[in-house]
Amino acid sequence: MKRVFVLLGFLIALSIAVQGQTKNDAIEAYNRAIDLMGTDPAAAIKAFEECIQISKQLGEEGDETRELAELNLPPLHYEVSLKLFREKKIPEAIEGIEKTLKVAEQYNDKDVKTKSENVLHQLYFTRGNELFRANDDAGALTLFDKALAINPNYARAYLGKALVFRKQERTPEFAEAMDMAIETGLLTNDERTVSTAESTARDYFLVRAIRAKDRRAYNEAKNLVQSSLKYDSNFAESYFLIMVVANAQYRWNDAIEAGNKGIEVLNSSDRNETAKYYFELGNAYAGKGDIDKACQSFREAATGAYLENATYQIQQVLKCK
């Protein structure tokens, strides 16, 4: 709906004849609002509100000035609030847009209502991030939920919630929020959020799997690394950890399968990068009793940081030919 910035000087003579000074007051309030819009929007809003109040008292004679003022009031509220957003005055912008929504609903301005909702869910998200950085986890979660109440497909808000849950080590809630971030991100073509969610979730579970492995909680580590693979099935480090855990549990075939997959997805010709995979493969083949393949694997591992240990296995333990 187009805003109407029309001076009502042509109505003055008629107003004096019909309603005298009172009608004239409504017109003057309207014209004053128009004049103030470019220099003092807040004062312009008050002038439009004054015009509406006077016009309502006039009954039918005030309908024209009231309707014109009502047309201008919601868009003006929106522009003032949007300016605060651009100036990064987020709490003030939120207050302004919330007020704009009420005004738009009051005067049935569907266009401004839709635009305000689109801005408000972004404002809630932005403020939620600010509170998260300030360690106000509860406040951040409240605002992320407010954003999602307006736009249930807002992937970034789900990601924001997941980061709070990660900080609090609330694993089930973290996984649920990350899954929703990925699901809604794919739905809305938000590739950046999907990528961030997948890598963050992958690393979250992988780090916890490593901790479990270091505690020798091998079954827990196995389950956690499988959760990590759910978010990235082509991450070589996950397969390396599977190898280490499998070898610790004497599951030689599982270790070999994971090692070959890790080397495949790593896809590197740099022996220093593949050495640790071949070293664990050597351990797995040796444990299985396949000495020829164990020797072959240790030879591939005999470089860089693994040179000494691999050489020892080749010469002293397996006595490879």
N, C-alpha and C positions, 0 to 999 in steps of 0.2 A: 504494500500500500504506500503510495507516495505521500510524503509529508507536505503539509500545506503551510507555506510561509507567506501568507497574504496579509498585507496591511488592511485594516478595516476602516480607513478614513471615510470611505464612501457611505458607511453606515451611520456616521455621526449625526447627520441631519435628521435621519429617520429615527434614531434612538431618542433624540431630544423631544421629538414630537410624540413618541409613544410612551417612553418610560422615564424621560428626563435624565437626570444625572446618574441614576443607578445603571441604566443601560450603557451610558457613556463610560462609567467606571469599568464595566466588563470589557468594553472595546479598548480602553486605555491599558488595562492590564494585559490584554492579548498583544497589543502593539509593543508594549514595553518588553514582553517576553521575546518577541521576534527580534527586537533591537539588541537584547542581551545575549542571544544565543551564541554569537561569535566571540564575545568577550568574557562573559560570566555565565556559563551554562547553569551553575547551581542557582543563581539568582533568576535565570530564565525559567527554571523549573518552578520556583516559588511563584513567579508571576503567572504562569499557566495555571497553577493550582488555584491562585486567587481568582483568575478569570472564570474557571470552572465553578468555583463556589458562588460567585456573584451570579453567573448565568443560571445556575440551578434555582436560585431564589426568584428569578424572573419568570420561571415557568416556560411556556411555549415561546415567549418572546426572546428567551435567552438560548434557545436550542442551537442557533447557528454558531454563536460564539463558543458555546460549550463544546459542540462537536468538533469545531476547528482546533480548539485547545487540546481536546482529547486525542486528536489525530497526531499532534506533535509531541505530546508528553512521553509516551513509551519510547519512541526512537531517541529522544533527547536523553532520557535516563540511560539508555543503552550506550550511546556515544560517550557519555561522561564516564561510565564504568569501564568501557573498553580502553579509554585513555589511561585510566589507572592501571589496567592490565599491562599496557605497553610500557608504562613507567615502572613496572615491576613492583607496584604497591599492592601486593597480592591480598592481604586481609581486607584492605579498603575496597579492592575490586570485587572481592567475593560479596561483601556487604552490599555494594552497589548493584551487582547483577541479581542478587537475591531480591532486592527491592524492585529492580526492573521487571523481574518475572511477575511479581505481585501486581505491578501497574499494568503490564501487558495483559494479564488475565482479567484484571478489573475492567479494562477498556476493550477487551476482545481483540487485541492485536496479535494475531497468530504468527505473523512474520517475526516480530520482535521476540515473541515467546520462544520460537524455534531457535533463533539465533542466540538468545540468552542461554538456553539449555546447552547448546553446543559449546559456548564459552565456559559455562559454569562447571561442566565436568572436567574441563582442562584446568580451571582454576583450583578445583578441589584437589586434583592430582598434583599440581605444582606446589600447593601449600602442604599437602601430605608429604612430599619429598623434603620440604624445608623442615617439617617437624621430625621426620625420620633422621635427618642429619643432626638435629638438635637433641637426639635421643628421647624424643617423646613418641614412643612406639604406639601407645594407645591412641594418641591424637592422630598419628599418621594413618593407622588402620581405620579410624572413624571417617577420615576424609577420603581415603581410597574407596571405602564402601559407599560414601555419598556420591562419588563419581560414577560408580557402577550402578547405583540406583537410577541415575539419569541415563547412562549408556551402558547396558549390560555387556556390550561387545567391545569395551574399551580395554584392549590387551595390556596397555601400559599400567593401568591400575592394578590388574592382577599381578603383574610383575612386581609392582611396588609392594603389594601385600606379601609376596613370596620373599622379598628381601628382608622384610621385617621378621617373618617366621624363621628365615635362615639365621638371623642375628640371635633370635631367641631359642634356636635349636629345636624348633617344633617341626619335626620331620614330616609327619603326615599332612599337616596344614601347608607346609612348604611345597610338598609334591602336588597337592591338590591345586594350589594357586598357580604353580608353574604349568601344570597341565592345562589350566584354563587360559593362561597367557598364550600358550602355544595354539590352543584350539581357536580362540577368538582372533589371534594374530593371523592365522591362516585364513580365517573367514573374511577378515577385513584387509587382506594383503599387506599387513604390517610386517614385512620381512625382517626389519631391524629388530623388532621386539621378539619375534620368533627365534632369531639367531641368538640373541642375548639370553633368552630364557633357556634354550637348549644347552648352550655352553655352560651357563651358570649351574643348572641342575646337574649336568654331567659331572662337573668338577666337585659339586657339593657331595655327591654320593661317592665319587672316587676318593676324595680326601678321607672320608669316613671309613672307606674300605681299607685304605692304607693304615689308618690308626688301628682298625680291628686286626689287621694282619700283624702289626707290630706287637699287639697284645697276645698274639697267637690264637685269636678268636677266629679261626679259619672259616667256619661255616657262616659266621656273620659277615666276614669279609667277602665271601663268595656271593652272598645275597646282595650286598651293597654294590658290588661291582656290576652285577647284573642290572641293578636299578640304574647305574650310570650308563650302561650300554643302551638302555631304553631311549635315552636322549641323544646318543651319538654312537651309532653302531660302527663307525669307521675311525675310532680313536685308538691309536696303537697302544697308548699307555694302559688302557683298560685291559687289553689282551695280555700285556706283559704282567700285570698284577695277577690275572687269572693263572698264568703260568707259575708264578712264584707260589701262590696259594695251593695250586694243584700239586706241585712238586712236594710241598711241605706235607701234604696229605697222601703222598704216594699214588696220586691219580695220574699216572704217567701219560696215558692216552689223552686225557683232557688237557694236560700241559702241552703236549705235542700239537694238538689241534689248535689251541690258543696261540701258540708260538708261530705256527705257519700263517695263521690269520693276521697276527700282528705284523709280521714281516710283509705280508701282502698289502695291508692298508698303509703301512709306513712308506712303502714304495720308494726306497732310497738306495742309491748306489754307494753311499758313504758307509764304509765298514765300521767306522766308529759309532754310527747311529744304530746299526743292526747287531753289534757285538753282544749286547746284553741279551738279546732274544736268542741268539745262537748259543750263548753260554747256558741259558736255562734249558734250551732244547737238548744240549749235550747232557745235562743232568737228567733230563727225562728219559732220553734214549739209554743212558747208562743204567738208570733205575729199572728200566724195562728189560735190560739185558741185550740190547741191540748195540753191540760194541762198535761195529763199523760205522753206523750212523752217528753214534756218540762222538767218535773220533772226527768224523767229517764236520760235525757241528762245532766242536771245540776248535778245530782249525779255522773255521770261519770267524770264531770269536776271538782268536788270538791277535788282537790289535788294541792299541790305546790302553785304556784303563783295565782291560781284561786280558792283556797280553800275558802277564805273569801267571795268573790263576789258570788260564786256558792251557798254557804251556805245561804247567804242572800236571794237569789232568791228562794231557796227551802223553807226556814222557814218564811220569812217575806212577800215576794211578792206573790208566788204561793200557799204557805201554803200546801205544798205537804204532802200527807198522807203516 
